[in-house]
Amino acid sequence: MSIILALLAALFAAMTSILAKLGIERINSNVATAVRTIVVVVMAFAIAVFTGQLSGMAVISGKAYLFLILSGLTTGLSWLCYFKAIKIGDVSKVVPIDKSSVVMTILLSFVILGEKATPLVITGCAVITIGTFILIGKVKKEKIKQPSQSYLFLAILSAVFAALTSILAKIGIEEVDSNLATFIRTVVILIFAWGIVFAQGNQKEIRRINKKEYVFLTLSGVATGLSWLCYFGAISIGNVSVVAPIDKFSVVITMVLSLVLLKEKPAKHTILGGVLITLGTILLIL
């Protein structure tokens, strides 16, 4: 069941990236993130109420709250970096770098969660790392010609925070229903995201959002909510070192969708890096 949920999480995550790209072409990425989070909170709240888990908030331990809050904060930081990166760079280049967080997630799951490391998992991590360095190395060379491609650093930061999110969430949902945990984390992210918007004085940009952008941001938020519900449901019943790499199949889906829908043309090094990351992910699943 955890594998099925992880695959669904990957599908919805890929849809999130494409829809978000379409929805933030003219507006500040932090504002877009904050608006999307409202949709995710509403979804998570509805699911928690529908499953009858909302009343469980009163009996959650302080430790669980702490790790869920920390997980929400790292998610917020990852989002801010990620959506800023896809705003100024190509989705097909940003996503593979961001998804390399699977390597960090797996390593942290061994060290912190005590999950077992197998030869296939170690090999998979190595292949994904090589693919990521190929992708990053080429972008660095291009940076001289295109100084605006600072999205590389943002994508790497997004990956680091995403890895911490999975580990902290796994600890936080050990004694909490995954749907309720998703709602709690999302409330933290909502506060964090809007705090950033008001701190930077970007709230006035909300008026600039047109109906089309609201539609895409809403759809992106729905996709995010579904992806989260599936992903955290998966890690609540399975190992992070197995679920995380399956979820990262969204790299392949996203690159295909960016080619078809956004008409982005991936370079040879992007394709090679993506293929290696995918092969490494397959090894991890095996």
Secondary structure per residue as TSV (DSSP state, phi and psi in degrees):
chain	resnum	aa	ss	phi	psi
A	1	M	-	360.0	-37.4
A	2	S	H	-64.2	-33.9
A	3	I	H	-67.9	-42.5
A	4	I	H	-62.1	-44.6
A	5	L	H	-63.4	-38.2
A	6	A	H	-66.0	-39.3
A	7	L	H	-65.8	-40.3
A	8	L	H	-64.7	-39.4
A	9	A	H	-60.7	-39.5
A	10	A	H	-64.2	-42.8
A	11	L	H	-62.1	-47.9
A	12	F	H	-69.1	-32.5
A	13	A	H	-65.4	-39.3
A	14	A	H	-64.2	-42.3
A	15	M	H	-64.2	-34.5
A	16	T	H	-59.2	-46.7
A	17	S	H	-62.5	-45.2
A	18	I	H	-67.8	-46.2
A	19	L	H	-64.8	-38.3
A	20	A	H	-66.2	-39.2
A	21	K	H	-60.4	-42.4
A	22	L	H	-69.1	-28.3
A	23	G	H	-91.0	-10.1
A	24	I	S	-121.4	26.1
A	25	E	S	-65.8	-32.2
A	26	R	S	-111.1	-15.1
A	27	I	S	-110.4	161.2
A	28	N	-	-59.0	133.2
A	29	S	H	-64.7	-33.4
A	30	N	H	-67.7	-38.6
A	31	V	H	-64.8	-43.1
A	32	A	H	-60.8	-41.8
A	33	T	H	-62.7	-43.1
A	34	A	H	-64.3	-41.0
A	35	V	H	-65.7	-44.2
A	36	R	H	-60.7	-37.1
A	37	T	H	-64.5	-32.2
A	38	I	H	-58.9	-43.1
A	39	V	H	-62.6	-43.8
A	40	V	H	-64.3	-40.7
A	41	V	H	-62.0	-45.3
A	42	V	H	-60.1	-43.7
A	43	M	H	-62.5	-48.7
A	44	A	H	-63.3	-39.5
A	45	F	H	-63.6	-44.7
A	46	A	H	-61.5	-42.3
A	47	I	H	-65.0	-42.2
A	48	A	H	-63.3	-40.0
A	49	V	H	-68.3	-45.4
A	50	F	H	-61.4	-36.8
A	51	T	T	-87.8	-1.2
A	52	G	T	72.2	24.6
A	53	Q	-	-97.7	-10.5
A	54	L	G	-60.5	-35.2
A	55	S	G	-66.6	-16.2
A	56	G	G	-72.6	-8.8
A	57	M	G	-62.4	-28.3
A	58	A	G	-71.8	-20.9
A	59	V	G	-108.9	5.3
A	60	I	-	-71.9	136.3
A	61	S	-	-71.7	161.7
A	62	G	H	-63.2	-36.6
A	63	K	H	-62.7	-45.4
A	64	A	H	-62.7	-43.1
A	65	Y	H	-60.4	-42.3
A	66	L	H	-59.5	-49.9
A	67	F	H	-71.1	-32.5
A	68	L	H	-68.0	-38.5
A	69	I	H	-66.6	-44.7
A	70	L	H	-62.1	-38.9
A	71	S	H	-64.3	-39.2
A	72	G	H	-64.2	-40.4
A	73	L	H	-65.2	-44.0
A	74	T	H	-66.9	-33.4
A	75	T	H	-64.8	-43.7
A	76	G	H	-59.3	-43.9
A	77	L	H	-64.6	-40.9
A	78	S	H	-63.2	-44.0
A	79	W	H	-60.0	-48.8
A	80	L	H	-58.1	-42.7
A	81	C	H	-69.0	-43.4
A	82	Y	H	-65.8	-49.0
A	83	F	H	-74.8	-23.8
A	84	K	H	-69.1	-38.6
A	85	A	H	-65.6	-44.9
A	86	I	H	-75.3	-14.4
A	87	K	H	-74.0	-36.9
A	88	I	H	-104.1	-7.0
A	89	G	S	-131.9	175.3
A	90	D	-	-75.2	135.4
A	91	V	H	-57.9	-40.5
A	92	S	H	-65.8	-16.8
A	93	K	H	-99.1	-36.8
A	94	V	H	-70.5	-45.0
A	95	V	H	-58.8	-47.5
A	96	P	H	-59.6	-37.2
A	97	I	H	-67.1	-46.4
A	98	D	H	-59.8	-40.4
A	99	K	T	-74.9	-8.1
A	100	S	T	-68.4	-4.6
A	101	S	H	-59.1	-17.6
A	102	V	H	-60.3	-35.6
A	103	V	H	-64.3	-48.2
A	104	M	H	-64.1	-38.6
A	105	T	H	-61.8	-45.3
A	106	I	H	-65.1	-44.1
A	107	L	H	-61.1	-43.0
A	108	L	H	-67.5	-32.1
A	109	S	H	-67.5	-31.4
A	110	F	H	-71.7	-45.6
A	111	V	H	-75.0	-47.3
A	112	I	T	-90.3	-43.4
A	113	L	S	-92.2	-11.8
A	114	G	-	72.7	23.6
A	115	E	-	-74.2	152.8
A	116	K	-	-77.7	135.3
A	117	A	-	-97.5	123.9
A	118	T	-	-109.5	162.5
A	119	P	H	-55.9	-39.6
A	120	L	H	-65.4	-38.4
A	121	V	H	-66.2	-43.5
A	122	I	H	-63.5	-43.7
A	123	T	H	-62.9	-44.5
A	124	G	H	-59.0	-43.3
A	125	C	H	-60.0	-41.8
A	126	A	H	-64.2	-43.7
A	127	V	H	-64.7	-43.0
A	128	I	H	-63.0	-39.4
A	129	T	H	-63.6	-43.8
A	130	I	H	-61.2	-45.7
A	131	G	H	-59.9	-39.4
A	132	T	H	-66.9	-41.3
A	133	F	H	-66.7	-34.5
A	134	I	H	-62.8	-44.6
A	135	L	H	-64.8	-47.5
A	136	I	H	-68.5	-40.7
A	137	G	H	-59.9	-41.2
A	138	K	H	-69.0	-38.7
A	139	V	H	-64.9	-35.7
A	140	K	H	-63.3	-37.5
A	141	K	H	-66.0	-36.9
A	142	E	H	-74.6	-16.0
A	143	K	T	-64.2	-26.3
A	144	I	T	-65.6	-38.9
A	145	K	T	-80.7	-29.5
A	146	Q	-	-129.6	80.4
A	147	P	T	-56.6	-24.6
A	148	S	T	-69.7	-10.9
A	149	Q	-	-79.5	49.2
A	150	S	T	-77.0	1.9
A	151	Y	H	-64.4	-18.6
A	152	L	H	-58.5	-51.2
A	153	F	H	-62.1	-41.4
A	154	L	H	-64.2	-39.9
A	155	A	H	-65.8	-37.7
A	156	I	H	-67.4	-43.3
A	157	L	H	-61.0	-40.1
A	158	S	H	-58.8	-41.0
A	159	A	H	-65.1	-41.9
A	160	V	H	-62.2	-48.4
A	161	F	H	-66.5	-34.6
A	162	A	H	-64.8	-38.4
A	163	A	H	-64.7	-43.8
A	164	L	H	-64.4	-34.4
A	165	T	H	-58.3	-47.7
A	166	S	H	-62.9	-43.1
A	167	I	H	-67.7	-47.5
A	168	L	H	-63.5	-38.6
A	169	A	H	-66.7	-40.4
A	170	K	H	-59.0	-42.6
A	171	I	H	-67.9	-39.8
A	172	G	H	-71.4	-27.3
A	173	I	T	-100.0	12.1
A	174	E	T	-60.4	-33.2
A	175	E	T	-121.6	16.7
A	176	V	S	-128.7	141.5
A	177	D	-	-58.3	137.0
A	178	S	H	-62.7	-34.8
A	179	N	H	-67.5	-40.9
A	180	L	H	-67.6	-40.1
A	181	A	H	-62.1	-40.0
A	182	T	H	-62.0	-41.1
A	183	F	H	-63.2	-46.6
A	184	I	H	-60.7	-46.2
A	185	R	H	-61.8	-40.0
A	186	T	H	-68.6	-34.2
A	187	V	H	-62.6	-41.7
A	188	V	H	-61.5	-44.1
A	189	I	H	-64.3	-38.5
A	190	L	H	-60.9	-47.4
A	191	I	H	-62.2	-43.7
A	192	F	H	-62.5	-48.8
A	193	A	H	-63.1	-45.7
A	194	W	H	-71.5	-28.9
A	195	G	H	-62.1	-41.6
A	196	I	H	-64.2	-42.8
A	197	V	H	-59.8	-48.8
A	198	F	H	-72.1	-33.4
A	199	A	H	-64.5	-33.6
A	200	Q	T	-92.4	-1.6
A	201	G	T	69.4	29.9
A	202	N	-	-95.8	3.7
A	203	Q	G	-62.0	-25.4
A	204	K	G	-66.7	-21.6
A	205	E	G	-72.0	-12.5
A	206	I	G	-59.3	-34.4
A	207	R	G	-66.7	-20.5
A	208	R	G	-81.3	-14.2
A	209	I	-	-70.8	123.4
A	210	N	-	-91.1	177.0
A	211	K	H	-62.4	-41.2
A	212	K	H	-60.2	-45.6
A	213	E	H	-66.3	-37.2
A	214	Y	H	-61.8	-39.1
A	215	V	H	-62.4	-48.3
A	216	F	H	-68.4	-37.8
A	217	L	H	-65.3	-39.3
A	218	T	H	-65.7	-45.8
A	219	L	H	-62.9	-37.8
A	220	S	H	-65.1	-39.8
A	221	G	H	-65.1	-40.0
A	222	V	H	-62.6	-44.6
A	223	A	H	-62.1	-40.3
A	224	T	H	-63.3	-46.2
A	225	G	H	-59.1	-44.9
A	226	L	H	-64.8	-39.8
A	227	S	H	-63.2	-44.5
A	228	W	H	-63.6	-46.1
A	229	L	H	-59.0	-41.4
A	230	C	H	-69.7	-44.6
A	231	Y	H	-65.4	-49.2
A	232	F	H	-74.7	-22.6
A	233	G	H	-67.6	-37.0
A	234	A	H	-68.9	-45.2
A	235	I	H	-74.1	-16.1
A	236	S	H	-74.1	-23.1
A	237	I	H	-116.7	-3.8
A	238	G	S	-135.1	177.7
A	239	N	-	-80.0	138.8
A	240	V	H	-61.1	-37.4
A	241	S	H	-66.1	-17.1
A	242	V	H	-100.4	-44.7
A	243	V	H	-67.1	-44.5
A	244	A	H	-56.0	-49.4
A	245	P	H	-65.0	-34.6
A	246	I	H	-63.7	-41.7
A	247	D	H	-60.2	-30.7
A	248	K	T	-76.2	0.4
A	249	F	T	-63.3	-11.9
A	250	S	H	-60.9	-19.7
A	251	V	H	-58.8	-48.8
A	252	V	H	-64.2	-46.7
A	253	I	H	-61.4	-42.8
A	254	T	H	-64.4	-43.3
A	255	M	H	-64.1	-38.6
A	256	V	H	-67.1	-44.9
A	257	L	H	-65.2	-36.3
A	258	S	H	-67.1	-31.4
A	259	L	H	-72.4	-43.1
A	260	V	H	-77.3	-47.7
A	261	L	T	-90.7	-39.4
A	262	L	S	-97.1	-5.7
A	263	K	-	60.4	28.0
A	264	E	-	-76.7	141.3
A	265	K	-	-109.9	100.0
A	266	P	-	-66.7	138.2
A	267	A	-	-76.2	169.5
A	268	K	H	-60.4	-40.5
A	269	H	H	-67.7	-31.1
A	270	T	H	-66.9	-43.4
A	271	I	H	-64.2	-45.8
A	272	L	H	-61.5	-45.7
A	273	G	H	-61.8	-42.5
A	274	G	H	-63.9	-39.5
A	275	V	H	-64.4	-43.8
A	276	L	H	-64.8	-41.2
A	277	I	H	-62.3	-39.5
A	278	T	H	-66.6	-44.9
A	279	L	H	-60.8	-41.5
A	280	G	H	-62.8	-39.1
A	281	T	H	-64.3	-40.7
A	282	I	H	-61.6	-42.1
A	283	L	H	-61.6	-39.1
A	284	L	H	-64.4	-38.2
A	285	I	H	-68.1	-40.4
A	286	L	-	-63.9	360.0
